[in-house]
Each structure stands twice: as structure tokens, then as C-alpha cells.
């Protein structure tokens, strides 16, 4: 069973990634839970054999959405509930797992069916730690965005639609308004060349060197999520699942380890150059060229050559 996510009347990419994963497990029937008016787009969910119309409002409400998913689990008894490791998924997975006494595995990058359960691999601490888990069925798995091929889950079709009867609950949470992020000074989705920095940059003061390199390359400066979380750069510069997807001609990753959330946002770049002192950094798995060197030494030499 897949929990679908949507925003602005469109299914989120994680929805199709989860559908692809569900079908890869070879378990037979795959159901997908939709909320609000999104049931009207059930034809986009051809990767599911059944679409469960959970009702609720279009505007996200953690209480009502979690209650709806819990009711769907009650009604359909899935072997595995697949939820995105997203802000919405975090709201839903834990209360549903607790209510039904189900094992929950978070930050999954892979999920495979085994005898009587599932084998899960999780990525923690920005990809620096991998954890393997074995859980019995039924279970709940939260899957990191970018871990699965979303295109494989984008299948048109005519899945059966079942309406879920959910008792109305007063609840304590009310939707107020959706606050859209402010437009940034640069649209990195249109950049031909990007120089992106990660936590390996060390400090805010050291961003100046990367900015100098970007200027000499006629590139735009971008970053990974930890840089935005630290308040060092604007959200409009963030590459990744919770930022922007980019496809520049050249993507230079400086001190970026390569968490799945980040890789999802830049993996389609024509040429990826990664510079990281950690030879085991996941970023090298998608890079066309890689240097396991100190990023400051490399940047200083490049700046000197370009000048």
C-alpha cells in the first residue's frame, strides 16, 4: 500500500517512486491512497491495481490524513505500507505504525521482499552510515526520495477506485494557509553550470572561495540542504528533493557527501564533477569525474589557473 503525496493538484515525484518500488516487490496487488480531489487523477496511478479514495481536504492536515491512512490499513491489511521519508510521511508513518503495533523502518534506500517479511537498507547521517534491517510482515517503511526510479512508476491506467468510509473527527489541527517560498535572486534550474557546496565547506566564511570559482566559470552558486539549514545560503539555491531539481551542462559538487535527497535533485546533470576528501562518499557513485582531495586546495588551484 502506497501513501500518495500531492501539491498544487499534482502528484509528487515520491508517489511514483513508491509505486515503482511496490511493484518491484512482486507482491501482487498494489493499492494507492489518495486524498481530496486527487482521486480524480487516478488514471495517472496505473502502477496501482486499486486506488483508495480517503477523502479529506486537498489541503494537508496531519491529523485527518494519518487517521485516513490508519483506516485504510484497518480495511485492507497490507503486507507493507510505503510512505515517503518526507515531512508529510514523518507525520503519518509513526502514528499509524504505533496504532497498529507495526514495525517501522525509516530512511530506507532499498526494500526487498523476504520470507515472511522485508529486508531494508537505510541511509543515516547524510549517507555516512548504512543500516540493514529485517522486519516481519506487516510493516511500515519510510523511503528516502530519490531512492527509486520514479519514471518506472509513471504508468497510465484505469485502476479500480474504492471509497474509504472514515468517521469524521473534530481534531485539533486546522489548515490556515500555504506559504510559498520567496523567489530567489537566481533560478538555478536554468543554470548551464553550477558550483554546489555542501557541509564540507566548513564555515560560512569559506563560501567566498566557492563563489569566486563560480564567478570565474560563469556559473551560479548552489548548495545542499545542510547549508540552507545553517542559514548560510537562501532556499532558492538549494539542490535536492526538498529544493530544486537541476540539469546543468556541468555540476561541480564541492564537499557534498551525496545523500539520496540531494542526488535526486542533480543526478540528471550532463557532467558531474565531485570533489570530496571522503573516498566513500555516495556522490562518487553518480559522478562522471571525481577527486578525493581537499576541496580548498583544488579550488585555489582552479581559481589561480582561471585568473
C-alpha positions as CSV (number, residue, x, y, z in Angstrom):
1,X,0.0,0.0,0.0
2,X,1.4,3.4,-1.1
3,X,0.6,6.7,0.5
4,X,0.3,9.3,-2.3
5,X,1.5,12.8,-1.8
6,X,0.4,15.9,-3.8
7,X,0.9,19.6,-4.0
8,X,-0.9,22.2,-6.1
9,X,-3.1,19.5,-7.7
10,X,-0.2,17.4,-8.9
11,X,1.1,14.1,-7.5
12,X,4.6,14.5,-6.0
13,X,7.5,12.5,-7.5
14,X,7.7,10.4,-4.4
15,X,4.3,8.9,-5.2
16,X,5.6,7.4,-8.4
17,X,8.9,6.3,-6.8
18,X,6.9,4.4,-4.2
19,X,4.7,2.8,-6.8
20,X,7.7,1.6,-8.7
21,X,9.2,0.1,-5.5
22,X,5.9,-1.6,-4.6
23,X,5.7,-3.2,-8.0
24,X,9.3,-4.4,-7.8
25,X,8.5,-6.4,-4.7
26,X,6.4,-8.8,-6.8
27,X,3.7,-9.0,-4.1
28,X,0.8,-8.9,-6.5
29,X,-1.9,-6.2,-5.8
30,X,-0.6,-2.7,-5.1
31,X,-3.0,-0.1,-3.6
32,X,-2.5,3.6,-3.5
33,X,-4.2,6.0,-1.1
34,X,-5.2,9.5,-2.4
35,X,-6.6,12.5,-0.6
36,X,-9.0,15.2,-1.5
37,X,-9.8,15.7,-5.2
38,X,-6.7,13.8,-6.3
39,X,-8.8,10.7,-6.8
40,X,-9.9,12.4,-10.0
41,X,-6.4,11.8,-11.3
42,X,-6.4,8.1,-10.5
43,X,-5.6,7.4,-14.2
44,X,-2.1,8.6,-13.5
45,X,-1.7,5.9,-11.0
46,X,-1.6,2.9,-13.4
47,X,1.1,1.4,-11.3
48,X,-1.6,0.6,-8.7
49,X,-4.2,-2.1,-9.1
50,X,-6.5,-0.2,-6.7
51,X,-6.8,3.4,-5.7
52,X,-8.3,4.1,-2.2
53,X,-10.2,7.4,-2.1
54,X,-9.5,8.5,1.5
55,X,-11.5,11.7,1.2
56,X,-10.2,14.5,3.4
57,X,-9.5,18.1,2.2
58,X,-7.0,18.9,-0.5
59,X,-5.1,21.0,2.0
60,X,-2.8,18.8,4.0
61,X,-3.8,18.1,7.6
62,X,-1.6,15.7,9.6
63,X,-4.4,14.5,11.9
64,X,-7.0,13.7,9.2
65,X,-4.5,12.3,6.8
66,X,-3.0,10.0,9.4
67,X,-6.4,8.9,10.5
68,X,-7.4,8.1,6.9
69,X,-4.3,6.0,6.4
70,X,-4.9,4.2,9.6
71,X,-8.4,3.4,8.5
72,X,-7.1,2.2,5.1
73,X,-4.7,-0.2,6.9
74,X,-7.6,-1.5,9.0
75,X,-9.7,-2.1,5.9
76,X,-7.2,-3.6,3.6
77,X,-4.5,-5.1,5.9
78,X,-1.5,-4.5,3.6
79,X,1.7,-6.5,4.0
80,X,3.7,-3.3,3.7
81,X,2.8,0.3,4.0
82,X,5.1,2.5,1.9
83,X,5.4,6.2,2.9
84,X,7.9,8.8,1.7
85,X,10.6,9.9,4.1
86,X,9.2,13.4,3.8
87,X,7.7,16.0,6.1
88,X,4.3,14.5,5.3
89,X,5.5,10.9,5.7
90,X,7.0,11.7,9.1
91,X,3.6,13.0,10.3
92,X,1.8,9.8,9.1
93,X,4.1,6.8,9.4
94,X,4.8,6.9,13.2
95,X,1.2,7.3,14.5
96,X,-0.1,4.7,12.0
97,X,2.7,2.2,13.0
98,X,2.0,2.8,16.7
99,X,-1.7,2.5,16.4
100,X,-1.4,-0.9,14.7
101,X,1.7,-2.2,16.5
102,X,3.7,-2.4,13.3
103,X,7.5,-2.3,12.9
104,X,8.7,0.9,11.3
105,X,11.9,1.3,9.3
106,X,12.9,4.9,8.4
107,X,15.2,6.5,5.8
108,X,15.1,3.4,3.5
109,X,17.0,3.4,0.3
110,X,16.1,-0.2,-0.6
111,X,13.4,-2.6,0.4
112,X,13.3,-6.2,-0.7
113,X,10.8,-9.0,0.0
114,X,12.0,-11.9,2.0
115,X,10.3,-15.0,3.5
116,X,7.6,-13.6,5.8
117,X,8.9,-10.0,5.8
118,X,11.2,-7.4,4.3
119,X,14.9,-6.6,4.2
120,X,15.5,-2.8,4.3
121,X,18.7,-0.7,3.9
122,X,18.7,2.8,5.5
123,X,20.9,5.7,4.9
124,X,21.7,7.9,8.0
125,X,23.7,11.0,8.8
126,X,23.8,12.3,5.2
127,X,24.8,8.9,3.8
128,X,27.7,8.4,6.2
129,X,26.1,5.4,7.9
130,X,24.3,2.5,6.4
131,X,21.9,0.2,8.4
132,X,20.4,-3.1,7.4
133,X,17.1,-4.2,8.9
134,X,14.9,-7.2,8.7
135,X,11.3,-6.8,9.7
136,X,8.3,-9.2,9.7
137,X,5.2,-8.5,7.7
138,X,3.1,-6.4,8.1
139,X,5.4,-3.4,8.4
140,X,5.8,0.3,7.6
141,X,8.7,1.6,5.5
142,X,9.6,5.2,5.0
143,X,11.6,5.6,1.8
144,X,14.0,8.4,1.0
145,X,13.1,10.5,-2.1
146,X,15.4,9.6,-5.0
147,X,16.0,6.0,-3.9
148,X,13.7,4.6,-6.7
149,X,13.1,5.2,-10.3
150,X,10.1,7.5,-10.4
151,X,9.7,7.1,-14.2
152,X,9.1,3.4,-13.7
153,X,6.1,4.3,-11.6
154,X,4.6,6.8,-14.0
155,X,2.2,4.4,-15.7
156,X,-1.2,5.5,-17.1
157,X,-4.1,3.1,-16.5
158,X,-7.5,2.5,-15.1
159,X,-7.1,1.2,-11.5
160,X,-10.2,0.3,-9.6
161,X,-11.3,3.1,-7.2
162,X,-12.6,2.2,-3.7
163,X,-14.1,4.8,-1.4
164,X,-12.9,4.6,2.1
165,X,-15.5,5.3,4.8
166,X,-13.9,7.3,7.6
167,X,-15.7,8.6,10.6
168,X,-15.4,12.4,10.9
169,X,-13.2,13.6,13.7
170,X,-13.1,17.1,15.1
171,X,-9.3,17.1,15.6
172,X,-7.2,20.0,16.8
173,X,-5.3,20.9,13.6
174,X,-6.8,23.3,11.1
175,X,-5.3,24.3,7.8
176,X,-4.7,28.1,7.7
177,X,-2.7,28.9,4.5
178,X,0.1,27.7,2.3
179,X,3.1,30.0,2.4
180,X,5.0,29.8,-0.9
181,X,8.8,30.3,-0.7
182,X,10.0,33.7,-1.8
183,X,11.5,33.9,-5.3
184,X,15.3,33.9,-5.2
185,X,17.8,36.1,-7.0
186,X,18.8,33.3,-9.3
187,X,16.8,30.5,-10.9
188,X,19.3,27.6,-10.6
189,X,17.0,25.3,-12.7
190,X,18.0,27.4,-15.7
191,X,21.8,27.5,-15.0
192,X,24.2,25.9,-17.5
193,X,27.0,25.5,-15.0
194,X,26.5,25.1,-11.2
195,X,29.1,25.1,-8.4
196,X,27.4,23.5,-5.4
197,X,28.7,23.4,-1.9
198,X,28.0,21.0,1.0
199,X,28.8,20.8,4.6
200,X,32.4,20.0,3.7
201,X,32.8,23.7,3.1
202,X,33.3,24.0,6.8
203,X,32.1,27.6,7.6
204,X,30.1,30.4,6.1
205,X,33.3,32.5,5.6
206,X,34.7,29.8,3.3
207,X,31.8,30.1,0.8
208,X,33.6,33.1,-0.7
209,X,36.2,30.8,-2.3
210,X,33.5,28.7,-4.0
211,X,31.7,31.9,-5.1
212,X,34.9,33.2,-6.6
213,X,35.3,29.9,-8.6
214,X,31.7,30.1,-9.7
215,X,32.2,33.7,-11.0
216,X,35.3,32.7,-13.0
217,X,33.5,29.8,-14.5
218,X,30.5,32.0,-15.4
219,X,28.5,29.6,-13.2
220,X,25.9,30.0,-10.5
221,X,26.4,29.0,-6.8
222,X,24.2,26.4,-5.3
223,X,24.2,24.2,-2.2
224,X,22.9,21.2,-0.4
225,X,20.3,21.2,2.3
226,X,22.7,21.5,5.4
227,X,23.9,24.8,4.1
228,X,20.4,26.2,3.9
229,X,19.6,24.7,7.3
230,X,22.6,26.5,8.8
231,X,21.3,29.8,7.3
232,X,24.4,30.3,5.1
233,X,22.5,30.5,1.8
234,X,19.0,31.0,0.6
235,X,16.5,28.2,0.0
236,X,16.4,29.3,-3.7
237,X,19.9,28.0,-4.1
238,X,19.2,24.5,-2.6
239,X,19.5,21.5,-4.9
240,X,17.7,18.3,-3.9
241,X,14.3,16.7,-3.3
242,X,13.3,19.5,-0.8
243,X,14.9,22.1,-3.0
244,X,15.2,22.2,-6.8
245,X,15.9,19.6,-9.5
246,X,18.6,20.8,-11.8
247,X,20.1,19.6,-15.1
248,X,23.0,21.8,-16.0
249,X,25.7,21.0,-18.5
250,X,28.2,20.9,-15.7
251,X,27.6,20.3,-12.0
252,X,30.6,20.7,-9.7
253,X,30.0,19.3,-6.2
254,X,32.3,20.7,-3.5
255,X,32.2,18.9,-0.2
256,X,28.9,17.2,-0.8
257,X,28.6,13.7,0.5
258,X,25.7,12.8,-1.7
259,X,22.6,11.9,0.4
260,X,19.8,10.4,-1.7
261,X,17.7,13.5,-1.2
262,X,20.5,15.6,-2.9
263,X,21.3,13.1,-5.6
264,X,17.7,13.1,-6.7
265,X,18.0,16.8,-7.5
266,X,21.1,16.7,-9.7
267,X,21.7,13.2,-11.0
268,X,20.5,14.1,-14.5
269,X,23.2,16.7,-15.0
270,X,25.1,16.2,-18.2
271,X,28.5,16.2,-16.5
272,X,29.0,15.7,-12.7
273,X,32.4,16.6,-11.1
274,X,32.7,15.7,-7.4
275,X,35.4,16.9,-5.1
276,X,35.4,15.3,-1.6
277,X,38.1,14.1,0.7
278,X,36.0,11.1,1.7
279,X,36.6,8.4,-1.0
280,X,33.5,6.5,0.2
281,X,31.1,9.5,-0.3
282,X,28.0,8.4,-2.2
283,X,28.4,11.4,-4.6
284,X,31.1,9.4,-6.4
285,X,28.5,6.8,-7.4
286,X,26.9,9.3,-9.8
287,X,29.9,11.5,-10.6
288,X,31.5,11.3,-14.1
289,X,34.7,12.7,-12.6
290,X,35.9,12.6,-9.0
291,X,38.7,13.9,-6.9
292,X,39.4,12.7,-3.4
293,X,41.3,15.8,-2.5
294,X,40.9,18.7,-0.1
295,X,38.3,21.0,-1.8
296,X,40.1,24.2,-0.7
297,X,43.4,23.1,-2.4
298,X,41.6,22.2,-5.6
299,X,39.5,25.4,-5.6
300,X,42.5,27.6,-5.0
301,X,44.4,25.9,-7.9
302,X,41.4,26.3,-10.2
303,X,41.0,30.0,-9.3
304,X,44.7,30.6,-9.9
305,X,44.6,28.9,-13.3
306,X,41.4,30.7,-14.4
307,X,42.7,34.1,-13.4
